[in-house]
Amino acid sequence: MKLKTYPKYKDSGIKWIGEIPGEWNDYKLKHVVDEFVSGGTPRSDDEKFWAHDEHGIPWVNIGDMTNKEIVTETKKEITVEGQADKGLRILKKGTLLYSIFASLGKVAVLGIDATTNQAILGLIISKKIDTIFLKYYLKNLEEPIITLSNANTQNNLNSTIVKNI
């Protein structure tokens, strides 16, 4: 396969990448993500917030997305009351998930409609970028992202930091 050549190239600013086509631009996430949606956790001591026998709303935690490309099921589900109590938004299938607490930089795509806990941001991707490309780009940043964390006893990011990646 022969790669397309460009009339002009410029330094990418990243040593291992080298030069890139002059017409290419780099963007912060806030310019290619339409919305950053935070999750939450309903009170665990209130049984009415958690679905047990009946079918509830899938609720994603980091364990549900670790080592998975696509999240198709969750260990826990919440009730409509649990969703309302925390004001949780149901993210649509295809939403990119990004972990921001403890296990930083884990990335997966939702294969179902679901809510998330507070350790995960839902990224609603604009049409300016391909979701799968962004998923692999963020996966590549998993190790270096730790340097951006607010490390006390646990590595954490916040939506402001993520928006500026």
Contacts in CASP RR format, 6 or more apart in sequence:
PFRMAT RR
TARGET T0000
AUTHOR 0000-0000-0000
METHOD contacts of the structure
MODEL  1
MKLKTYPKYKDSGIKWIGEIPGEWNDYKLKHVVDEFVSGGTPRSDDEKFW
AHDEHGIPWVNIGDMTNKEIVTETKKEITVEGQADKGLRILKKGTLLYSI
FASLGKVAVLGIDATTNQAILGLIISKKIDTIFLKYYLKNLEEPIITLSN
ANTQNNLNSTIVKNI
6 21 0 8 1.000
6 22 0 8 1.000
6 23 0 8 1.000
8 21 0 8 1.000
8 22 0 8 1.000
8 23 0 8 1.000
9 19 0 8 1.000
9 20 0 8 1.000
9 21 0 8 1.000
9 22 0 8 1.000
10 19 0 8 1.000
10 20 0 8 1.000
10 21 0 8 1.000
10 22 0 8 1.000
11 18 0 8 1.000
11 19 0 8 1.000
11 20 0 8 1.000
12 18 0 8 1.000
12 19 0 8 1.000
12 20 0 8 1.000
12 26 0 8 1.000
27 128 0 8 1.000
28 163 0 8 1.000
28 164 0 8 1.000
28 165 0 8 1.000
29 123 0 8 1.000
29 162 0 8 1.000
29 163 0 8 1.000
29 164 0 8 1.000
29 165 0 8 1.000
30 36 0 8 1.000
30 163 0 8 1.000
30 164 0 8 1.000
31 128 0 8 1.000
32 125 0 8 1.000
32 126 0 8 1.000
32 128 0 8 1.000
32 129 0 8 1.000
32 134 0 8 1.000
33 123 0 8 1.000
33 124 0 8 1.000
33 125 0 8 1.000
33 126 0 8 1.000
33 163 0 8 1.000
34 124 0 8 1.000
34 125 0 8 1.000
34 126 0 8 1.000
35 122 0 8 1.000
35 123 0 8 1.000
35 124 0 8 1.000
36 121 0 8 1.000
36 122 0 8 1.000
36 123 0 8 1.000
36 124 0 8 1.000
36 159 0 8 1.000
36 162 0 8 1.000
36 163 0 8 1.000
37 89 0 8 1.000
37 91 0 8 1.000
37 95 0 8 1.000
37 116 0 8 1.000
37 121 0 8 1.000
37 122 0 8 1.000
37 123 0 8 1.000
37 124 0 8 1.000
38 118 0 8 1.000
38 121 0 8 1.000
38 122 0 8 1.000
38 159 0 8 1.000
39 86 0 8 1.000
39 88 0 8 1.000
39 89 0 8 1.000
39 115 0 8 1.000
39 116 0 8 1.000
39 117 0 8 1.000
39 118 0 8 1.000
39 120 0 8 1.000
39 121 0 8 1.000
39 122 0 8 1.000
40 86 0 8 1.000
40 88 0 8 1.000
40 115 0 8 1.000
40 116 0 8 1.000
40 117 0 8 1.000
40 118 0 8 1.000
41 86 0 8 1.000
41 117 0 8 1.000
41 118 0 8 1.000
42 49 0 8 1.000
42 50 0 8 1.000
42 78 0 8 1.000
42 82 0 8 1.000
42 83 0 8 1.000
42 85 0 8 1.000
42 86 0 8 1.000
42 88 0 8 1.000
43 49 0 8 1.000
43 85 0 8 1.000
44 50 0 8 1.000
46 85 0 8 1.000
48 79 0 8 1.000
48 81 0 8 1.000
48 82 0 8 1.000
49 78 0 8 1.000
49 79 0 8 1.000
49 81 0 8 1.000
49 82 0 8 1.000
49 85 0 8 1.000
50 76 0 8 1.000
50 77 0 8 1.000
50 78 0 8 1.000
50 79 0 8 1.000
50 82 0 8 1.000
51 57 0 8 1.000
51 77 0 8 1.000
51 78 0 8 1.000
51 79 0 8 1.000
55 77 0 8 1.000
56 77 0 8 1.000
56 78 0 8 1.000
56 79 0 8 1.000
57 77 0 8 1.000
57 78 0 8 1.000
57 79 0 8 1.000
57 80 0 8 1.000
57 83 0 8 1.000
57 90 0 8 1.000
57 114 0 8 1.000
57 115 0 8 1.000
58 73 0 8 1.000
58 74 0 8 1.000
58 77 0 8 1.000
58 112 0 8 1.000
58 113 0 8 1.000
58 114 0 8 1.000
58 115 0 8 1.000
59 74 0 8 1.000
59 76 0 8 1.000
59 77 0 8 1.000
59 78 0 8 1.000
59 114 0 8 1.000
59 115 0 8 1.000
59 116 0 8 1.000
59 117 0 8 1.000
60 71 0 8 1.000
60 74 0 8 1.000
60 97 0 8 1.000
60 110 0 8 1.000
60 114 0 8 1.000
60 115 0 8 1.000
60 116 0 8 1.000
60 117 0 8 1.000
60 120 0 8 1.000
61 74 0 8 1.000
61 75 0 8 1.000
61 76 0 8 1.000
61 116 0 8 1.000
61 117 0 8 1.000
61 119 0 8 1.000
61 120 0 8 1.000
62 99 0 8 1.000
62 101 0 8 1.000
62 102 0 8 1.000
62 103 0 8 1.000
62 106 0 8 1.000
62 117 0 8 1.000
62 119 0 8 1.000
62 120 0 8 1.000
63 75 0 8 1.000
63 103 0 8 1.000
64 71 0 8 1.000
64 73 0 8 1.000
64 74 0 8 1.000
64 75 0 8 1.000
65 71 0 8 1.000
65 97 0 8 1.000
65 99 0 8 1.000
65 106 0 8 1.000
65 107 0 8 1.000
65 108 0 8 1.000
65 120 0 8 1.000
66 103 0 8 1.000
66 106 0 8 1.000
68 108 0 8 1.000
69 108 0 8 1.000
69 109 0 8 1.000
69 135 0 8 1.000
70 108 0 8 1.000
70 109 0 8 1.000
70 110 0 8 1.000
70 111 0 8 1.000
71 97 0 8 1.000
71 108 0 8 1.000
71 109 0 8 1.000
71 110 0 8 1.000
71 111 0 8 1.000
71 112 0 8 1.000
71 114 0 8 1.000
72 111 0 8 1.000
72 112 0 8 1.000
73 112 0 8 1.000
74 114 0 8 1.000
78 88 0 8 1.000
78 115 0 8 1.000
82 88 0 8 1.000
83 90 0 8 1.000
83 115 0 8 1.000
88 115 0 8 1.000
88 116 0 8 1.000
89 115 0 8 1.000
90 113 0 8 1.000
90 114 0 8 1.000
90 115 0 8 1.000
91 97 0 8 1.000
91 110 0 8 1.000
91 113 0 8 1.000
91 114 0 8 1.000
91 115 0 8 1.000
91 116 0 8 1.000
91 122 0 8 1.000
91 124 0 8 1.000
92 110 0 8 1.000
92 113 0 8 1.000
93 110 0 8 1.000
93 111 0 8 1.000
93 112 0 8 1.000
93 113 0 8 1.000
94 109 0 8 1.000
94 110 0 8 1.000
94 111 0 8 1.000
94 131 0 8 1.000
95 109 0 8 1.000
95 110 0 8 1.000
95 122 0 8 1.000
95 123 0 8 1.000
95 124 0 8 1.000
96 107 0 8 1.000
96 108 0 8 1.000
96 109 0 8 1.000
96 110 0 8 1.000
96 122 0 8 1.000
96 123 0 8 1.000
96 125 0 8 1.000
96 131 0 8 1.000
96 134 0 8 1.000
96 135 0 8 1.000
96 138 0 8 1.000
97 106 0 8 1.000
97 107 0 8 1.000
97 108 0 8 1.000
97 109 0 8 1.000
97 110 0 8 1.000
97 116 0 8 1.000
97 120 0 8 1.000
97 121 0 8 1.000
97 122 0 8 1.000
97 123 0 8 1.000
98 105 0 8 1.000
98 106 0 8 1.000
98 107 0 8 1.000
98 120 0 8 1.000
98 121 0 8 1.000
98 122 0 8 1.000
98 123 0 8 1.000
98 138 0 8 1.000
98 162 0 8 1.000
99 105 0 8 1.000
99 106 0 8 1.000
99 107 0 8 1.000
99 119 0 8 1.000
99 120 0 8 1.000
99 121 0 8 1.000
100 119 0 8 1.000
100 120 0 8 1.000
100 121 0 8 1.000
100 156 0 8 1.000
100 157 0 8 1.000
100 158 0 8 1.000
100 159 0 8 1.000
100 162 0 8 1.000
101 118 0 8 1.000
101 119 0 8 1.000
101 154 0 8 1.000
101 155 0 8 1.000
101 156 0 8 1.000
101 157 0 8 1.000
102 119 0 8 1.000
102 154 0 8 1.000
102 155 0 8 1.000
102 156 0 8 1.000
103 119 0 8 1.000
104 142 0 8 1.000
104 145 0 8 1.000
104 146 0 8 1.000
104 149 0 8 1.000
104 155 0 8 1.000
104 156 0 8 1.000
104 157 0 8 1.000
105 138 0 8 1.000
105 139 0 8 1.000
105 141 0 8 1.000
105 142 0 8 1.000
105 145 0 8 1.000
105 157 0 8 1.000
106 142 0 8 1.000
107 135 0 8 1.000
107 138 0 8 1.000
107 139 0 8 1.000
107 142 0 8 1.000
108 135 0 8 1.000
109 131 0 8 1.000
109 132 0 8 1.000
109 135 0 8 1.000
116 122 0 8 1.000
121 159 0 8 1.000
121 162 0 8 1.000
123 134 0 8 1.000
125 131 0 8 1.000
125 134 0 8 1.000
138 165 0 8 1.000
141 165 0 8 1.000
145 157 0 8 1.000
145 165 0 8 1.000
146 155 0 8 1.000
148 157 0 8 1.000
148 161 0 8 1.000
148 165 0 8 1.000
149 155 0 8 1.000
149 156 0 8 1.000
149 157 0 8 1.000
149 161 0 8 1.000
150 156 0 8 1.000
150 157 0 8 1.000
150 158 0 8 1.000
150 161 0 8 1.000
END
